[in-house]
């Protein structure tokens, strides 16, 4: 922990080491200002060629959370959290490329760089099958999720990355378009449980 202008600021190492997968939240609502701050951190997550192939469905309605709970193996994070962030993979690469092209124009990115990026993106995705596009998008979603879980801790609240759910049921209940596929869940709020000892494999086991 360091101080900047008299305010305590968590070091990134402190954030990583203190974050944990919260199993139960206290039900209190987070201020919308905090959620907006979190979304800004997620928005700036890295992605291949900056295509940002993700959408986030935010669920706050308690009745809707209750509907989703059975499709999440009845895990109580879903109904005790403040906000449920449903991270979805967007496989509409034609639309994503058009949006990126317009975004680069808007921000006056040099023409030669814009041309190179758009051509690379178009060539890469043209060769992909629909299934490959979905898998590629889902890989990028995990990058955004990393910003969400660490970002939540940096903003003073808790989170839980969750892959244990039925994506088809989530799509049905949330009425999502076919190109937007639920991939990971991230309930956020204030923890009502205590973290267990954080254990990981030693460095020697992960470096090959």
N, C-alpha and C positions, 0 to 999 in steps of 0.2 A: 504494500500500500504506500503510495506517495501522495504528497500534497501539492496542489497547484492553486495559487491564489487563496490558500487557506482551506481548500476543499479536498476531502479525501478522494483519491482516484485509484481504482483497482488496477494493478498491473495485469497485463494479459496472462501471465503465468498464474496469478492468483485466481483469475476468472476460470481458467481451464481446470485448475486443481480443486476449486470449490464447487463447480457445476456438477450436478448429478441428475439422474433420471428420477424425477419426483413421482412417487406412486400415488400420492393423494394431496389435493390442494384444499385450502380452507374455504373456498367458495366466494371469497371477497372479490369484487370487481376491480380490475386495474383501471387507472385513468386512461382515457382515450389518448391523451398526450403521450403516455408511455408506449401504447401500442403503435402509435404513429412513428415514434422514435425507433422502435424495433423494426418496423417495416422499412424505414430508411436504411437501416443496417443490412437488412435482407436484400433490398433493392440493389445494393452495391456489391453483392456477391459476384465472384468471378464466374464466367461461363465461356465455353469454346466460341471463339469469334464474336463474343459479346452478344450472342443471340438471345440469351436470357429465356430459355424455353420452359418457363414455369408460370403457373397461376396459383394464387392462394385464395382459398375460400375460407372466410372467417365466420365461425359459428358462435353466437352468443346466446341465442334463444334456448332457454332451458328445456322446453318441450322437444325441440329439434335434437338437442344433445341426448335426451332420453331415447329418441328414436334411433340414434346412431350407436348407442351403447351396446345393444346386442350384436351389432356388426363389428364390434371391437372386443369380442370375447368378454363382454361385461366388465371391462376394466374401469375402475372408478375415476381415473384421471379425466375421463370424458365428461362426466357430469359434475365433478367438483372444481374443474378449472374455471378461470375467468373467461378466457377466449380459447377456442379450439381453432388452430390454424391447420387447414387441410392443404398440404403441399401437393400440387398436381403437375404432371408433366404435360407440356403442350407439344403435340407432334405436328402442328400445322406450320411446316417450315416455309411454305410459300408466303404465308401471312407474316411470319416472323421476319423473313428476309425483307419484305416490303417495308415493315415497320422500322427495321434497323436502317434501311436505306434512307427513309424519311428522317429518322433521328439524326443520322450523320449529316444530312443536308442542313437540317435545322441548326446544328451546332458548328457549321462551317468546317467540317473535317476536310482536309485537303482532298481534292478530286481523285488523285492517284491512289491514295490510301483507301478511300471509300470504294473505288473501283476494284482494288485488289481484294478487299474483305468480302464484298458482295459476290465477286466471281468465285472466290474460294468457297464461300458458303453454298452458293448455288450448285457448284460442281460436286461438293461433298454430299449434299443431301439428294441430288438427282440420282445418285447411284444406290441410295438406300431403299430397302423395302419398307413398307409401313411398320412392320415389327422392329426393324433396325432403328427407324426414326424414334419410336417410342422408347426403346432401350437407351438410345443416346440422350434423349431428353431426361429420362429418369436419372441418368448419371449426373447430369447438371443440377438436378433438384437437390441432390445430397450436398452439393456445395452451398446452395442457398440455406439448406437446413442447418449446416454448420454455423453460419452467421447467426441464425435464429437462436440456437441453444446457448452459444457463447454471448450473443448480444443480450439475451434476456438476463443472464447473470450480471452482465456489466451494468444493466439498468436497474438492478436491485430486486429482480423477481426470479421465478423459477420456471422450469420447463421439463418436458419429457419427450424425446424423440421416440416415435412408435411406428413399427411396421406391422404389428399384429392386428390386422383388420381386413375386412372384405371390400376390396376396391369397387366391385360391381354393385354391392349394396349401397356404398357411399355415393356412387354415381347416380344410382336410382333415387335415393332419398333426397340428394342435393340437386337433382335435375341438371346434371352437368352435360355439356356438349360432348360428342364422341371423341373429339380430338384432345380433350382435357381429362387426363386419367389420374385419379388419386394415387399417390405414390408413398407418401409418408405423412404422419400426423405429428403435430407439435402443440399439445395443450400447454398453456402458460397461465401463471397465476402465482399466488403465494403458497409456499409449501406448508402442509399440515403434518408432514412426516419428518423423519431425521435421516440424513444420509448414512449409508453403511460405509465401512472402510473402503476407500478407492483402491482397488488392486488391478494391476495390469501385468502382462508378460514382461520379463526383463528385456532391455534393449537388445541383448545378444540373441534373443529369440525372434526378433522382428527384422533385424538387419542381416541380409544374406549376401 
